[in-house]
């Protein structure tokens, strides 16, 4: 299994979904998962799988270990078109030699390992293809039955593993470039996504919303795609008491990346409408993103800055604390393949408002659903949940009951069925 991130080092729902799914697969008792990330930090939870960091794999040499004698055998050469170099002088010396067109020059340290950041930085495409190169080495030296690649960053790695091993490839589409870009797509990303979809033996989509994009925008047959909805990891709290807000205001929260895809501007416009009708409400934007400065400017223009708080990016326990402070959660996404955060909010007994343009709206019954652009309907829903206790209590109780039934083991069982189909193809 190839993925770009894994808890606790996550930047969104992708890492959370990977963690939940691997735990669900482990509960089935007949699947062993080796999860490969670009960079392993050493503090990841490996209770449900074995985690391998591409940053720890020598690209010219590798080690083998026999479990029966617990002894590491010395290095052996890996048959690979990868040519590692340590510094600039060595690169040009190698470059002057004669190599096949398939040769790939990769900068390594003195241990022949690649220094991955494992993040989403300016050299992201370079890291993606380096990751794919190492994936080929791992696939050539590992015994496995099937390849599972999560999202576009891992598709080249999955393809490389398939080319080396000949084993079937399943790709898991958590989002597409059309979701992230609002239609102004990056052609390089689109081409990587399309190649992955075309070469995959089977495709898993996180919603029918995403399945339709795959068929309409990428020209993939719907018969190749299976929808498997995400779930939510159970939260066990030692102390379920609400933390003290230290304010006498109701709190309405937006939690997610502050980007075009997530619709933060619609949240602000709805907040302005609510504040025209009632006081004693604080709106919180929890997250970070390229639209943050624009959102701060808009709040200032509307004259509601004293009613808004920005927390920056939250993770782990801070997310749960935010939910404990929250009276209403809003996810006004413009294009949301699924959306795990509303499930986490409902699990914390917070009423949620979600856009119809989200995959999670396909499965939730006890959430208020609006179109992302309908700020008046959004404002009405926020006002109602804040001012009518019976309405709020209903969504708190029924929402938690509903979301507690969404288990990762059920999602994993559906993924297993996709594996079986890929294996008999």
Secondary structure as GFF3:
##gff-version 3
##sequence-region A 1 425
A	DSSP	alpha_helix	13	27	.	.	.	ID=ss1
A	DSSP	beta_strand	34	37	.	.	.	ID=ss2
A	DSSP	beta_strand	50	53	.	.	.	ID=ss3
A	DSSP	three_ten_helix	54	56	.	.	.	ID=ss4
A	DSSP	beta_strand	61	66	.	.	.	ID=ss5
A	DSSP	beta_strand	71	77	.	.	.	ID=ss6
A	DSSP	beta_strand	82	85	.	.	.	ID=ss7
A	DSSP	alpha_helix	88	95	.	.	.	ID=ss8
A	DSSP	beta_strand	104	107	.	.	.	ID=ss9
A	DSSP	alpha_helix	124	140	.	.	.	ID=ss10
A	DSSP	beta_strand	146	150	.	.	.	ID=ss11
A	DSSP	alpha_helix	151	165	.	.	.	ID=ss12
A	DSSP	beta_strand	168	173	.	.	.	ID=ss13
A	DSSP	alpha_helix	177	181	.	.	.	ID=ss14
A	DSSP	alpha_helix	187	199	.	.	.	ID=ss15
A	DSSP	beta_strand	202	205	.	.	.	ID=ss16
A	DSSP	alpha_helix	208	218	.	.	.	ID=ss17
A	DSSP	three_ten_helix	222	224	.	.	.	ID=ss18
A	DSSP	beta_strand	225	227	.	.	.	ID=ss19
A	DSSP	beta_strand	250	255	.	.	.	ID=ss20
A	DSSP	three_ten_helix	260	262	.	.	.	ID=ss21
A	DSSP	alpha_helix	264	277	.	.	.	ID=ss22
A	DSSP	beta_strand	281	286	.	.	.	ID=ss23
A	DSSP	alpha_helix	292	302	.	.	.	ID=ss24
A	DSSP	three_ten_helix	305	307	.	.	.	ID=ss25
A	DSSP	beta_strand	308	312	.	.	.	ID=ss26
A	DSSP	alpha_helix	317	325	.	.	.	ID=ss27
A	DSSP	beta_strand	328	331	.	.	.	ID=ss28
A	DSSP	alpha_helix	341	347	.	.	.	ID=ss29
A	DSSP	beta_strand	351	355	.	.	.	ID=ss30
A	DSSP	three_ten_helix	359	362	.	.	.	ID=ss31
A	DSSP	beta_strand	368	370	.	.	.	ID=ss32
A	DSSP	alpha_helix	375	387	.	.	.	ID=ss33
A	DSSP	alpha_helix	389	403	.	.	.	ID=ss34
A	DSSP	alpha_helix	408	423	.	.	.	ID=ss35
###
